[in-house]
Amino acid sequence: METNFDIFKRLQNGRPLWITAVPGIEEARMRVDRLEAIAPGEYLIYSQTKGIIVEYVNG
C-alpha cells in the first residue's frame, strides 16, 4: 500500500500553503513538476507516514 504525501508551496512570508495530497512519491514529484510550470517557486513534499519533509523542490 502506498503512503500519502502532501504538497505544499512556500509563500513569500516563509509559511507553507497546502496544495494537495497524493498517493506515492512519484505522483507527488509529477504534480510538483506541473505546478512549477504554472507557478514557479519552492515546493515541499511531506510524508504523512514518516511525519517529515522528504523533498524540497525550488524551481
N, C-alpha and C positions, 0 to 999 in steps of 0.2 A: 504494500500500500504506500502510495506516495504521500509525502508530507506537504503541508501548505506553507506557502511563502507569501509574505506581504510585500508590496512595493510601495515605497514612499519617495516623494520628491522633497529635497531640502529647499526650503524657501529662503529668500534673501536675508531674513532675520535669523536664520540658522535653525528654525524649527522644522520638523518633518511634517509633510502633508500626506496622509494616507491616500493611495490611489486605488488599489485593488488587492485581492488575494487570489493566488493561482495555485493549482496542484503541480508541484515539481519545479526544480531549479531551472531546467531547460526552458520551460514555459515562461518562467519569470524573466530569464535573460532575453527571450524573444520579445516579450512585452516591453521591457526597458528599451530595447533597440528601436522598437516602433515609436515609443514615447519620445525618445531623444530626437528622432527625425522630425517630430512635430514641435516639441518644446525642449530644446537643449537645456541641460542643467545637470545637477548632481542628483543621482537616484540611489536608493538603498534597497537592498533585498534582505529581508528579515525572515529568519527561520522560526516559525511558530513552535516547532518541536524543541529546538535547541535553546530558544529564547535569546538569540544573538543575531547581530547583523553579519551575514555571511559574505556580502559583496557590496562594494561601493563602485558606482559607475559615474564617471564625470565626463560628460560629453561636450 
